[in-house]
């Protein structure tokens, strides 16, 4: 109720009615838009910093993801809007 119909008030999981609408194109579009370098963090524990950097360069630089390297669309950057209220 607190964030009804916006940001954190939206479903976290796909409604069952929409499952049939998800295909390879939809999934790749989602990945292309949300799995971008500026939205990722590479963290390491128990590894020397330079070794982590070397691994990142080896496995990430120049790699083309399976979902393609086309332009990502602008993603929703809305700030959560508290709507308040009680749903009965």
N, C-alpha and C positions, 0 to 999 in steps of 0.2 A: 504494500500500500504506500510506503514512504516514497518510492521512486516509480510510481505507476507509469507504464508505457514509455520509459526512457532509460537509457544506459543501464545501470545496475538493476533496473526493474524489468528488463527484458528477459526472456527465457534463456537459460544457459545451455539448454539442450534442444535439439531439433524436435519440433512437434511431429508426432507420428504421421500426420497428414502430409507433411512435406517430404518425407523420406523418398517417395517415388520421384520427386522432382530433382533429386541430386544425382548428377551423372559426372562423368569425367571432366567435362567442360566446366561445370559449376565448381567442382572441387579444385581444379587447376586455377580457376579465376580467384577463388578464395586464397589459395596458397600464394599466388602471385601478388595479391594485395596485402596480405598480412604477414607473410614469412619473408620479410625483406631485411637486409643487413641493418638498417637503422632501427629496427624493432627487435633486434636480437642481442643477447649477451653471451659471451664465451667466458666461462669461469673454470678455473682449475684448482684442485686441492691435492696436495701431496705431489706436485710436479714443479720442477724448476720453471721460472718465468720464461726463460729463453726457449726451453723445450716446448712449452705451450705455444709460444709465438711461432716457432718453426712448424709445429703440427698444423696450426691454423693456416699458415701460408701454403703448406703442402696440400691440404685437403679442401681449402675454401677459395683461395685466390684462383680466378680463372675458371672455376667450376660453373657449369650451367645446370641449374636445377631441372629436375624432370618435368616441372610444370612450365618451363620456358623462362625466357628472360625479357619478355615484353614489358611495356610500361605498366606500372601499377596505377590503378585508379586512386583518386583521393579517397581516403578512408574517413569514416565518421570520427571526428575528434571532439564530439560533444562532451561537455562537462555534466556530471550528474546533477539533475535538478530535483531538489526535495519537493515533493508534492504534498506530503503529509496525509492525514486522514486515516480512517479505519474502514476496512472493507468488511461487510457483513454478508 
